[in-house]
Amino acid sequence: MNCPACGVEVFAEAVFCHKCGQRLTDPGQAEAAEAQTASSGANAFTDAAARQSVAPNESERILWQGGYSPRAMFGHWIVAAVVTVVLLVVGAIFVRTGITWAILVAAVLLMWLYNAVMLGYRKLGAAYVLSTQRFTHESGILRRTTDRIETLDIDDVTFEQSIFERFFDVGMIRIASSDRTHPVLVLPGIAHVREVANQIDDARRTERRKRGLHIEQI
């Protein structure tokens, strides 16, 4: 591109000639170009914000619901059954008086009653709901407490299983999060513990990925 006044070569984007100072473009065209550039930048920002404004309003879906599984007590029932058999055999061999027999039977009944009460307390005392956006846990029987952890705030998910629990596919899940009320939440007696732990971790990763894309695009 050459200057129309002095003929020297100038840059195509130049507004004035660097030698003679001659204006190379029409003022109205320059202002229109600047306005168009600003408008396109504003429109790009508005479009990105509009696309992402839908994300917070996405419908919340329930991924899993559960609580304490009776399977987690199978080990206790097996131990109670073995102890019952041993006591009855010992009583049949060595016990000769009715009072001693009554004590043995009472001990057996108390053991089974204790296990039954523990199962009912653990079963009725906790409930969990995992959704795409949060993990809700309820605790208590007479007085119910409900708390929520945003899946975005979950930092780590681990699970543990004893020997008996591995046989019956149950276990304990630990959720570490930035939640101030429950920085480490323990979920005992969860059936299909590996699958549930993976679901919680997948929900955490998905929510963080969505939030990361939201920030990048805006």
Solvent accessible surface area in square Angstrom, and as a share of the most:
residue,aa,sasa,rsa
1,M,105,0.47
2,N,97,0.50
3,C,3,0.02
4,P,107,0.67
5,A,67,0.52
6,C,56,0.34
7,G,46,0.45
8,V,42,0.24
9,E,128,0.57
10,V,11,0.06
11,F,164,0.68
12,A,77,0.59
13,E,149,0.67
14,A,25,0.20
15,V,60,0.34
16,F,105,0.44
17,C,4,0.03
18,H,138,0.61
19,K,147,0.62
20,C,65,0.39
21,G,46,0.44
22,Q,79,0.35
23,R,93,0.34
24,L,25,0.12
25,T,49,0.29
26,D,76,0.39
27,P,64,0.40
28,G,43,0.41
29,Q,122,0.54
30,A,25,0.19
31,E,119,0.53
32,A,60,0.47
33,A,55,0.43
34,E,125,0.56
35,A,61,0.48
36,Q,133,0.59
37,T,95,0.55
38,A,70,0.54
39,S,55,0.36
40,S,62,0.40
41,G,44,0.42
42,A,58,0.45
43,N,83,0.43
44,A,63,0.49
45,F,118,0.49
46,T,81,0.47
47,D,73,0.38
48,A,6,0.05
49,A,33,0.25
50,A,57,0.44
51,R,143,0.52
52,Q,23,0.10
53,S,61,0.39
54,V,96,0.55
55,A,33,0.25
56,P,95,0.59
57,N,125,0.64
58,E,77,0.35
59,S,94,0.61
60,E,75,0.34
61,R,146,0.53
62,I,104,0.53
63,L,58,0.29
64,W,42,0.15
65,Q,116,0.52
66,G,30,0.28
67,G,20,0.20
68,Y,11,0.04
69,S,13,0.08
70,P,60,0.38
71,R,86,0.31
72,A,16,0.12
73,M,1,0.01
74,F,77,0.32
75,G,11,0.11
76,H,86,0.39
77,W,57,0.20
78,I,76,0.39
79,V,81,0.47
80,A,2,0.02
81,A,43,0.33
82,V,86,0.50
83,V,55,0.32
84,T,21,0.12
85,V,87,0.50
86,V,78,0.45
87,L,47,0.23
88,L,78,0.39
89,V,76,0.44
90,V,63,0.36
91,G,0,0.00
92,A,64,0.50
93,I,93,0.47
94,F,146,0.61
95,V,19,0.11
96,R,194,0.71
97,T,77,0.45
98,G,59,0.56
99,I,137,0.70
100,T,54,0.31
101,W,81,0.28
102,A,60,0.47
103,I,111,0.56
104,L,28,0.14
105,V,66,0.38
106,A,47,0.36
107,A,45,0.35
108,V,15,0.09
109,L,113,0.56
110,L,118,0.59
111,M,48,0.21
112,W,88,0.31
113,L,104,0.52
114,Y,136,0.52
115,N,10,0.05
116,A,52,0.40
117,V,88,0.50
118,M,47,0.21
119,L,38,0.19
120,G,29,0.28
121,Y,133,0.51
122,R,81,0.29
123,K,96,0.41
124,L,115,0.57
125,G,11,0.11
126,A,22,0.17
127,A,32,0.25
128,Y,14,0.05
129,V,46,0.26
130,L,0,0.00
131,S,6,0.04
132,T,21,0.12
133,Q,44,0.19
134,R,72,0.26
135,F,0,0.00
136,T,21,0.12
137,H,11,0.05
138,E,58,0.26
139,S,55,0.35
140,G,26,0.25
141,I,83,0.42
142,L,182,0.91
143,R,207,0.76
144,R,103,0.38
145,T,78,0.45
146,T,60,0.35
147,D,28,0.14
148,R,129,0.47
149,I,1,0.01
150,E,77,0.35
151,T,0,0.00
152,L,49,0.24
153,D,51,0.26
154,I,0,0.00
155,D,73,0.38
156,D,70,0.36
157,V,21,0.12
158,T,62,0.36
159,F,61,0.25
160,E,81,0.36
161,Q,54,0.24
162,S,56,0.36
163,I,113,0.57
164,F,97,0.40
165,E,40,0.18
166,R,153,0.56
167,F,157,0.66
168,F,57,0.24
169,D,52,0.27
170,V,1,0.00
171,G,0,0.00
172,M,43,0.19
173,I,0,0.00
174,R,88,0.32
175,I,0,0.00
176,A,35,0.27
177,S,11,0.07
178,S,73,0.47
179,D,30,0.15
180,R,233,0.85
181,T,95,0.55
182,H,60,0.27
183,P,75,0.47
184,V,85,0.49
185,L,17,0.08
186,V,57,0.33
187,L,0,0.00
188,P,62,0.39
189,G,4,0.04
190,I,1,0.00
191,A,26,0.20
192,H,86,0.38
193,V,0,0.00
194,R,139,0.51
195,E,96,0.43
196,V,5,0.03
197,A,5,0.04
198,N,80,0.41
199,Q,68,0.30
200,I,0,0.00
201,D,31,0.16
202,D,82,0.42
203,A,6,0.05
204,R,28,0.10
205,R,126,0.46
206,T,56,0.33
207,E,23,0.11
208,R,96,0.35
209,R,142,0.52
210,K,82,0.35
211,R,106,0.39
212,G,30,0.29
213,L,88,0.44
214,H,46,0.21
215,I,121,0.61
216,E,136,0.61
217,Q,80,0.36
218,I,82,0.41
